[in-house]
């Protein structure tokens, strides 16, 4: 299925049957003009062993896709704009996505709406808004196995990326202004290779990684901007025990940074493992 329009308004939910194997938006956009809708714009409605491939889309104003049925899902070149689109649409004459953007709680690319049973399979490449956490990580994706290449989540309240009872393998990311960069909960396994986090403002104050009874492996995470408000790389909670790993354990790789947080310049390379 190819959708050639520049923009589509979806204020309900489009159900995707098993007979549909591909949806290509040709780099068009989908957005809501009405808020207060909990359901996503699209819903994977029927189970199938054949994967569903959704690609080349920009969305705003809510959740893009609800993964309900047991069916592998592939997301490629899809972007759920939140902070930037909302800020840029403040003027009344801007049409994407319009005034609805100003009162949105949180937009997200993906949600598993039936987390019981077998874990959902998700493959994502070059995406924005996948596995956003939000305040208290309440939007964390649950019971998924996800393979993601190049993720960009920015300016999300509290946790930029959060998983619960899930496995997430991540190759490359870019984030900024994160109170918590990654949060893994309830026996999750989180592994990533390569990425950069920009510490920009006063919200950069929590641990970079929060692990709650989970396994986390990070290889080469560049932390640009220093650690003025974000002194800990890892907060690992196992039962009643909490372990913290400070940024001072990792010297700056450009010679400009200061592990004690006196300056916000410099880049730190972080490699860490927190396992059971």
C-alpha positions as CSV (number, residue, x, y, z in Angstrom):
1,X,0.0,0.0,0.0
2,X,1.4,3.3,-1.1
3,X,0.0,6.6,0.2
4,X,1.1,9.5,-2.1
5,X,-0.5,12.4,-0.2
6,X,1.7,15.0,1.5
7,X,-0.3,14.9,4.7
8,X,-3.2,12.9,6.2
9,X,-5.4,13.7,9.2
10,X,-6.3,10.6,11.3
11,X,-8.5,11.3,14.3
12,X,-9.6,7.7,14.7
13,X,-7.7,4.5,14.3
14,X,-6.9,2.7,11.0
15,X,-6.9,-1.1,11.6
16,X,-4.3,-3.0,9.6
17,X,-5.4,-6.6,8.6
18,X,-3.1,-9.5,8.0
19,X,-3.5,-9.1,4.2
20,X,-1.6,-5.9,4.2
21,X,2.2,-6.5,4.2
22,X,3.6,-3.0,3.5
23,X,2.5,0.6,4.0
24,X,4.7,3.3,2.5
25,X,3.9,6.9,3.1
26,X,6.5,8.2,0.5
27,X,7.8,10.6,3.2
28,X,4.4,12.0,3.9
29,X,2.9,13.0,7.3
30,X,0.1,11.8,9.5
31,X,-1.2,13.9,12.3
32,X,-4.2,14.5,14.7
33,X,-6.2,17.6,14.9
34,X,-8.1,16.4,17.9
35,X,-6.4,15.3,21.2
36,X,-7.7,13.1,24.0
37,X,-7.6,10.0,21.8
38,X,-5.8,7.2,23.6
39,X,-5.8,4.7,20.7
40,X,-3.1,5.0,18.1
41,X,-3.5,6.2,14.6
42,X,-2.8,2.7,13.3
43,X,-3.3,-0.7,14.8
44,X,-1.8,-4.1,13.9
45,X,-5.1,-5.9,14.3
46,X,-4.6,-9.5,13.0
47,X,-2.0,-12.1,13.8
48,X,0.3,-13.3,11.0
49,X,3.7,-15.0,10.5
50,X,4.4,-12.5,7.7
51,X,5.9,-9.2,8.9
52,X,4.3,-5.9,8.4
53,X,6.6,-3.2,7.0
54,X,5.7,0.5,7.7
55,X,8.1,3.1,6.3
56,X,8.8,6.7,5.2
57,X,6.5,8.6,7.6
58,X,6.4,11.5,9.9
59,X,3.6,11.6,12.6
60,X,2.6,14.1,15.3
61,X,-0.1,14.4,17.9
62,X,-0.4,11.0,19.6
63,X,0.7,7.4,19.3
64,X,1.5,6.2,15.8
65,X,1.0,2.5,16.0
66,X,-0.5,0.1,18.5
67,X,1.0,-3.4,18.2
68,X,-1.9,-5.6,19.3
69,X,-1.8,-8.8,17.3
70,X,1.1,-11.3,17.3
71,X,2.9,-10.3,14.1
72,X,6.5,-9.2,13.4
73,X,6.6,-5.4,12.8
74,X,9.2,-3.5,10.8
75,X,9.5,0.3,11.2
76,X,11.9,2.1,8.9
77,X,12.4,5.8,8.4
78,X,9.5,6.7,10.7
79,X,9.5,9.7,13.0
80,X,7.2,10.6,15.8
81,X,7.9,14.3,16.5
82,X,7.2,15.7,19.9
83,X,9.3,18.5,21.4
84,X,10.5,20.1,18.2
85,X,7.2,20.0,16.3
86,X,5.2,21.3,19.3
87,X,7.6,24.2,19.7
88,X,7.7,25.1,16.0
89,X,3.9,25.0,15.7
90,X,3.2,27.7,18.3
91,X,2.1,30.2,15.7
92,X,-1.6,30.0,14.9
93,X,-0.9,30.0,11.1
94,X,1.2,26.9,11.2
95,X,-0.7,23.9,9.9
96,X,1.5,20.9,11.0
97,X,0.2,19.7,13.3
98,X,-1.7,22.8,14.4
99,X,-3.0,24.0,17.8
100,X,-3.5,20.4,19.0
101,X,0.3,20.1,19.4
102,X,0.4,22.6,22.3
103,X,-1.6,20.5,24.7
104,X,-0.3,17.0,23.9
105,X,0.9,14.9,26.8
106,X,3.4,12.8,25.0
107,X,3.7,11.4,21.5
108,X,5.2,8.1,20.8
109,X,6.0,5.9,17.8
110,X,5.1,2.5,19.2
111,X,3.1,0.8,21.9
112,X,2.5,-2.8,22.7
113,X,-1.2,-2.9,23.7
114,X,-1.3,-6.6,24.5
115,X,1.9,-7.3,26.6
116,X,0.7,-10.6,28.0
117,X,1.7,-13.9,26.3
118,X,4.6,-14.1,23.9
119,X,6.9,-11.1,23.4
120,X,6.2,-9.0,20.3
121,X,9.0,-8.8,17.7
122,X,9.9,-5.3,16.4
123,X,12.6,-4.3,14.0
124,X,13.3,-0.6,13.6
125,X,15.8,1.4,11.6
126,X,16.3,5.2,11.6
127,X,13.4,6.0,13.9
128,X,12.4,8.8,16.3
129,X,10.1,8.3,19.3
130,X,10.5,4.5,19.9
131,X,10.3,3.2,23.5
132,X,9.9,6.7,25.0
133,X,9.7,6.5,28.8
134,X,8.0,9.7,30.0
135,X,7.5,10.6,33.6
136,X,8.2,7.7,35.9
137,X,8.8,5.6,32.7
138,X,5.1,5.0,32.6
139,X,5.2,4.7,28.8
140,X,7.9,2.1,28.8
141,X,7.4,-0.6,26.1
142,X,6.6,-3.9,27.7
143,X,7.3,-7.5,26.7
144,X,8.9,-6.9,23.4
145,X,12.0,-8.1,21.6
146,X,13.3,-5.2,19.6
147,X,16.2,-4.7,17.3
148,X,16.8,-1.0,16.6
149,X,19.4,0.7,14.4
150,X,19.7,4.4,14.9
151,X,17.3,5.8,17.4
152,X,16.7,9.6,18.1
153,X,14.7,10.4,21.2
154,X,15.0,14.0,22.5
155,X,13.5,16.2,25.2
156,X,11.2,13.5,26.5
157,X,10.0,14.1,30.1
158,X,12.2,12.0,32.5
159,X,13.2,8.9,30.6
160,X,14.2,9.1,26.9
161,X,14.1,5.3,26.4
162,X,12.4,2.8,28.8
163,X,11.7,-0.9,28.6
164,X,9.9,-3.3,30.9
165,X,10.2,-7.1,30.7
166,X,11.8,-6.6,27.3
167,X,14.9,-7.2,25.3
168,X,16.3,-4.2,23.4
169,X,19.4,-4.3,21.1
170,X,20.4,-0.9,19.9
171,X,23.0,0.0,17.3
172,X,23.5,3.8,17.4
173,X,21.4,6.5,19.1
174,X,21.3,10.3,19.6
175,X,19.6,11.9,22.6
176,X,19.6,15.2,24.4
177,X,18.3,17.0,27.5
178,X,17.6,13.7,29.3
179,X,16.9,13.5,33.0
180,X,17.4,9.7,32.6
181,X,18.7,8.4,29.3
182,X,17.8,4.7,29.6
183,X,15.7,2.9,32.1
184,X,15.4,-0.9,32.2
185,X,12.9,-2.6,34.5
186,X,11.6,-6.0,35.6
187,X,14.2,-8.4,34.2
188,X,14.8,-6.5,30.9
189,X,18.0,-6.9,28.9
190,X,19.3,-3.7,27.3
191,X,22.4,-3.7,25.1
192,X,23.7,-1.0,22.8
193,X,26.8,-0.2,20.7
194,X,27.6,3.4,20.0
195,X,25.6,6.6,20.6
196,X,25.8,10.1,21.8
197,X,23.9,12.0,24.6
198,X,24.0,15.8,24.6
199,X,23.6,17.2,28.1
200,X,22.1,20.6,27.5
201,X,20.0,21.9,30.4
202,X,18.8,21.7,34.0
203,X,16.9,18.5,33.4
204,X,20.2,16.6,32.9
205,X,20.3,15.6,36.6
206,X,19.5,11.9,37.0
207,X,21.6,8.9,36.3
208,X,22.4,8.3,32.7
209,X,21.2,4.7,33.0
210,X,18.7,3.3,35.6
211,X,18.6,-0.5,35.9
212,X,16.0,-2.1,38.1
213,X,16.6,-5.8,38.4
214,X,17.8,-5.9,34.7
215,X,20.9,-6.4,32.6
216,X,22.5,-3.5,30.9
217,X,25.5,-3.4,28.6
218,X,26.8,-0.2,27.0
219,X,29.7,0.0,24.6
220,X,31.1,3.3,23.7
221,X,28.5,5.9,24.6
222,X,29.8,9.4,24.0
223,X,28.5,11.8,26.6
224,X,28.9,15.3,25.2
225,X,28.7,18.3,27.4
226,X,30.1,17.0,30.6
227,X,28.3,16.1,33.8
228,X,27.5,19.2,35.6
229,X,24.0,18.0,36.6
230,X,24.3,14.3,35.8
231,X,27.0,13.0,38.1
232,X,26.2,9.3,37.8
233,X,26.5,7.1,34.7
234,X,24.6,4.1,36.3
235,X,22.1,3.6,39.1
236,X,21.6,-0.2,39.5
237,X,18.9,-1.3,41.8
238,X,18.6,-5.0,42.7
239,X,16.2,-5.8,45.4
240,X,17.0,-3.4,48.3
241,X,20.6,-2.8,47.2
242,X,21.5,0.3,45.0
243,X,24.9,0.7,43.3
244,X,26.0,3.9,41.6
245,X,28.8,4.4,39.1
246,X,29.9,8.1,38.9
247,X,31.0,9.9,35.8
248,X,34.4,10.5,37.4
249,X,35.2,6.8,36.6
250,X,35.4,7.8,32.9
251,X,38.0,10.4,31.8
252,X,37.1,12.8,28.9
253,X,38.5,11.6,25.6
254,X,39.1,15.1,24.2
255,X,41.0,16.5,27.2
256,X,38.4,19.3,27.7
257,X,35.9,17.9,30.2
258,X,36.0,17.8,33.9
259,X,34.6,14.7,35.7
260,X,33.8,16.8,38.8
261,X,31.3,18.8,36.7
262,X,33.0,22.2,36.8
263,X,32.6,22.6,33.1
264,X,30.1,21.4,30.5
265,X,32.6,21.0,27.7
266,X,34.2,17.8,26.7
267,X,33.2,14.3,25.6
268,X,33.3,11.3,27.8
269,X,33.4,7.7,26.5
270,X,31.3,5.3,28.7
271,X,31.5,1.5,28.5
272,X,29.7,-0.3,31.2
273,X,28.1,-3.6,32.2
274,X,25.5,-4.2,34.9
275,X,24.4,-7.8,35.1
276,X,22.8,-10.2,37.4
